[in-house]
Amino acid sequence: MNANFDSRKDDDQISVDIVVLDENGGRPALNAALNTSLAEVVVLSGHRGGVNPRALPLLAKAFRDPEVMVAYSDESVVDRRGRHLRSIYKPDWSPERLRSHFYLGNILAVRRSPALQAVLDSALDDSLPPLHGPALRWDLVLRLTENGGKVLHLPELLYGSKEDGPEPYSRFSADMLTSAAVVQAHCKRIGIDADVEVSEPGNVLHLHRHPPASTKVSLVIPTCGSSGTVWGQDRIFIIELVQSIVRSSTWKNVEFVVIADQTTPEVVKRSLSELCGGQLVWVDYDLPFNFSDKIAKGRQASTGEVLLLLNDDMEVISPDFIEELVGIALEPGVGAVGARLLLADGRLQHIGHRYADGTFHLFAGYDGDYAGPEDMCRVTRECIGVTAACLAVRSDVFDEVGGMALDFPNNFNDVDFALRIRERGLRNIVTPHAVLFHFESVTRDGTVTADEAHLLFSRWGKQLNSDPYSNPNLESGRIEWIEKGTY
């Protein structure tokens, strides 16, 4: 091990050591580094850069909270002469994202504690292959947090990594396969039934979850039987959606709960009856349009363990989209789960919400395969909210939060719903692996009124300016991920 120690104390006597870890030394080097230091907090620094001197007092202050087990920070990318090139701004603690890639980066602070020692001891008893590179720290953080260890994000540029250094996972590699084994072992320890695979282009992971086949899913679809033209072809949207599910979906244990206005053409009910047979649950709706109320009526008529809300102007792209969404929604601690939705021309419509001085579909209008900063659009991850155009949620969670608010009949009902879920300590998640077309707002007027906006901000003003999965160093009021002062 090649290590450099710098021990200091702040006024409250929290000692911090910086250890430059030789990750090629594997688990013995990691264990030796953590066990050699006598400090209360050990900072494991990557070898591709250096720790900013401001890190020590900031970390010492952070660890005054006795519940903090792990801390990490944002990073600066510098050239060979140390000049700033770009910044890597990270979200707050995002456990689902960590299962897909090691987003914590090159600076990781851990508290020396009995819990840490127990992790080091237990790691010696498993069947994992020799660990090198970021897989070492990946394994350590997963183990430390499996029993509820608190993780703190410092939104400060406390590490400078060199632009010309080798990227840890720049291609499909043996290291990435080892990391997949690390996450697979983690899933086994905490009871996630999933196959962990390296996902294209080879620098992130994908958890293929296996929800129980006995799980019944209620597809709740409000409609008025609207028709329109897509790709030069006329269609009745609800019929085309259901047809794409019946023909393409690999998940068959479903019921189609269709909440239809009185103006819905009779051909719609006949066609859906032929397509769905005994899986069709038809709900007549004879009130003025209220999306939230239609969903409530659909819930009352449903019998599934999981509700999957769908706009009628959709079409399936990935055949396994239901199990992708349901597998996540069934896990304890999860609230709403959303999908990657594409417009008719292939551009992004939805890959999770961002609330930052407003509500935004993050990266809306970007290329449908856009990777996003630090590959965030390629991984399943926590987000503050997801669109109700395609939203999976357990029926008991839906009931616990009281469904969707009836005073948001047209817009922001999903925003309000997502924030009420978060109030109960549940995490909302978006996955890029469930993919559908969404021919947005072709079946209704999507205009936002001043009254709707006022109600939303009066109820959730603070939360709309404190998105934990964004970053305070980014410009607010934007769909993009733009550093403050750079445009």
Secondary structure, DSSP 8 states (H G I E B T S, - for coil): -------EE-TT--EEEEEE--GGGHHHHHHHHHHH--SSEEEEE-TTEEE-TTHHHHHHHHTTSTTEEEEEEEEEEE-TT--EEEEE---S--HHHHTT--TTTTEEEEE-SHHHHHHHHHHTTS------THHHHHHHHHHHHTTT-EEEEEEEEEEEEETTS--TTSSS-HHHHHHHHHHHHHHHHHT--EEEEEETTTTEEEEEE---TT--EEEEEEE---EEEETTEEEEHHHHHHHHHHHH-S---EEEEEEEETTS-HHHHHHHHHHHGGGEEEEEE-SS--HHHHHHHHHHH---SEEEEE-SSEEESSTTHHHHHHHHHTSTTEEEEEEEEE-TTSBEEES-EEESSSEEETTTTSBTT---GGGGGGS-EE-S---TTEEEEEHHHHHHTTSS-TT-SSSSHHHHHHHHHHHTT-EEEEEEEEEEEE-TTSSS-----HHHHHHHHHHHTTGGG--TTS-TTB-SS-SS--BTT--
